[in-house]
Amino acid sequence: MALSAYKTDRRELRIHENADDLSCDLAEYIAELSEASIKDRGVFAIAMSGGSLITLMRKLCEAPYIKTVDFSKWYIFWADERVVAKSHSDSNYKLAKDSLFSKVPILHSHVHSINDTVTAEQAAEDYEFVIRQLVRTRVISVSEVNDCPKFDLVLLGMGPDGHVASLFPNHSVLNEKEQWVTFITDSPKPPPERITFTFPVINSASNVAVVVTGGSKAEAAHMAIDDIGPDSPELPARMVQPSEGKLVWFLDTAAASKLEGVKLSE
Ligand SMILES: O=C1O[C@H](COP(=O)(O)O)[C@@H](O)[C@H](O)[C@H]1O
């Protein structure tokens, strides 16, 4: 149960007193979407990010979810990945595998990690190819608006600079409209080479969650969420606006501390 929840038709803010409460709510949210999607389509196509998000997903490995969630129907993708070996400590795949997949019954063949033996450009191209195959076989739905893949859930973290996935402020890939997956070789946060979903894919998802904790991200959360007028900078997190799907922000009180009109004292 969130300490505070603010909901409009398309966007919800769930603010929690601490990371543990947030983790419980996040697990419940993911479990509910998984159940609905498996009932509707027989599978659950989920794209995740790396970083603190993965630790915050830890409750999924515990009761009751370890028993009630049908992980065998999950198909896993990455909204962004660092182009390093899968065994490298910077790999988002390794982080998720060590903290999550090795603890729940997800099928190895359903885990779609990047090709880590090629350049960033080739890895992005290969990853888009894999996604196209799975759209064709309907493991991933397709958006009727723009033919983009429509993931059941895209999970994003946010950096203190407002980046989401590997879409960083002022980078030209923010405006990529054609490709589903692109690459960068100049990430301001190491490591420099990454692949990332583009905004057309993120914003075509049925559900998008942005999961943010800590005071260092409070200013970016304010800039991303609050109504700051027409001259607002092009902050990546602010550009997360699902065209048909639902957006939920999960925040702890520290990350929510600069939001306007949010009462946190009760
Ligand atoms: O580099 C990255 O950073 C973001 C944010 O990470 P966090 O540890 O501050 O939550 C993450 O969402 C992204 O996947 C990752 O590649």
Ligand as a Chemical Component Dictionary entry (heavy atoms), coordinates in Angstrom:
data_LIG
# 
_chem_comp.id                   LIG 
_chem_comp.type                 NON-POLYMER 
_chem_comp.pdbx_formal_charge   0 
_chem_comp.three_letter_code    LIG 
# 
loop_
_chem_comp_atom.comp_id 
_chem_comp_atom.atom_id 
_chem_comp_atom.alt_atom_id 
_chem_comp_atom.type_symbol 
_chem_comp_atom.charge 
_chem_comp_atom.model_Cartn_x 
_chem_comp_atom.model_Cartn_y 
_chem_comp_atom.model_Cartn_z 
_chem_comp_atom.pdbx_ordinal 
LIG O1 O1 O 0 23.142 3.015 -16.438 1  
LIG C1 C1 C 0 22.006 2.764 -16.109 2  
LIG O2 O2 O 0 21.378 3.568 -15.208 3  
LIG C2 C2 C 0 19.955 3.569 -15.023 4  
LIG C3 C3 C 0 19.684 4.091 -13.617 5  
LIG O3 O3 O 0 20.376 3.266 -12.689 6  
LIG P1 P1 P 0 20.204 3.448 -11.118 7  
LIG O4 O4 O 0 21.176 2.466 -10.492 8  
LIG O5 O5 O 0 20.513 4.867 -10.781 9  
LIG O6 O6 O 0 18.794 3.089 -10.789 10 
LIG C4 C4 C 0 19.371 2.191 -15.279 11 
LIG O7 O7 O 0 17.956 2.276 -15.244 12 
LIG C5 C5 C 0 19.861 1.694 -16.623 13 
LIG O8 O8 O 0 19.288 0.453 -16.956 14 
LIG C6 C6 C 0 21.348 1.522 -16.546 15 
LIG O9 O9 O 0 21.911 0.996 -17.737 16 
# 
loop_
_chem_comp_bond.comp_id 
_chem_comp_bond.atom_id_1 
_chem_comp_bond.atom_id_2 
_chem_comp_bond.value_order 
_chem_comp_bond.pdbx_ordinal 
LIG O1 C1 DOUB 1  
LIG C1 O2 SING 2  
LIG C1 C6 SING 3  
LIG O2 C2 SING 4  
LIG C2 C3 SING 5  
LIG C2 C4 SING 6  
LIG C3 O3 SING 7  
LIG O3 P1 SING 8  
LIG P1 O4 DOUB 9  
LIG P1 O5 SING 10 
LIG P1 O6 SING 11 
LIG C4 O7 SING 12 
LIG C4 C5 SING 13 
LIG C5 O8 SING 14 
LIG C5 C6 SING 15 
LIG C6 O9 SING 16 
# 
